[in-house]
Amino acid sequence: MDTSTNPMEIRPFHESDAVAVVTLWQQCGLTRPWNDPHKDIARKLEVQRELFLVGTVDETIVASVMAGYEGHRGWVNYLAVAPSLRGRGYGRQLMRHVEQLLLERCCPKVNIQVRATNADVIEFYRRIGYAQDEALSLGKRLIPDEPAA
């Protein structure tokens, strides 16, 4: 597939995209044994499913982003671009698109959680205008996921 002349199209996630999206997340190192990505998808489809997007080139999924807005802050999760296609602006394009969708909902600020060891991703977000907040992220699992089979 020659993506140098073919733009990425952004569209809503469809249930039939699940295997391709989970594969993409695995290729990007986004999955963890304690989070079943299929359950994450099912949960997202119950809440603001219109903020779960994929990027395609020639109808092949090459990127994804999952966003949400709870009335105070917007959140972005699972931003992924196929490793072989990074550096082409696809991540930036998806982020601009999701930021616009959040702005349309009058969302005043977007938060992103990035693993502290992921220097490349931190630098990507800095380049597109994100900065580290003076806040500590805490979490508590309410529903344990069984490892994916």
Secondary structure in CASP SS format (residue, H / E / C, confidence):
PFRMAT SS
TARGET T0000
AUTHOR 0000-0000-0000
METHOD secondary structure of the structure
MODEL  1
M C 1.00
D C 1.00
T C 1.00
S C 1.00
T C 1.00
N C 1.00
P C 1.00
M C 1.00
E E 1.00
I E 1.00
R E 1.00
P E 1.00
F C 1.00
H C 1.00
E H 1.00
S H 1.00
D H 1.00
A H 1.00
V H 1.00
A H 1.00
V H 1.00
V H 1.00
T H 1.00
L H 1.00
W H 1.00
Q H 1.00
Q H 1.00
C C 1.00
G C 1.00
L C 1.00
T C 1.00
R E 1.00
P C 1.00
W C 1.00
N E 1.00
D C 1.00
P H 1.00
H H 1.00
K H 1.00
D H 1.00
I H 1.00
A H 1.00
R H 1.00
K H 1.00
L H 1.00
E H 1.00
V C 1.00
Q C 1.00
R H 1.00
E H 1.00
L H 1.00
F E 1.00
L E 1.00
V E 1.00
G E 1.00
T E 1.00
V E 1.00
D C 1.00
E C 1.00
T E 1.00
I E 1.00
V E 1.00
A E 1.00
S E 1.00
V E 1.00
M E 1.00
A E 1.00
G E 1.00
Y E 1.00
E C 1.00
G C 1.00
H C 1.00
R C 1.00
G E 1.00
W E 1.00
V E 1.00
N E 1.00
Y E 1.00
L E 1.00
A E 1.00
V E 1.00
A C 1.00
P H 1.00
S H 1.00
L H 1.00
R C 1.00
G C 1.00
R C 1.00
G C 1.00
Y H 1.00
G H 1.00
R H 1.00
Q H 1.00
L H 1.00
M H 1.00
R H 1.00
H H 1.00
V H 1.00
E H 1.00
Q H 1.00
L H 1.00
L H 1.00
L H 1.00
E H 1.00
R C 1.00
C C 1.00
C C 1.00
P C 1.00
K C 1.00
V E 1.00
N E 1.00
I E 1.00
Q C 1.00
V C 1.00
R C 1.00
A C 1.00
T C 1.00
N C 1.00
A H 1.00
D H 1.00
V H 1.00
I H 1.00
E H 1.00
F H 1.00
Y H 1.00
R H 1.00
R H 1.00
I C 1.00
G C 1.00
Y C 1.00
A C 1.00
Q C 1.00
D C 1.00
E C 1.00
A C 1.00
L C 1.00
S C 1.00
L C 1.00
G C 1.00
K C 1.00
R C 1.00
L C 1.00
I C 1.00
P C 1.00
D C 1.00
E C 1.00
P C 1.00
A C 1.00
A C 1.00
END
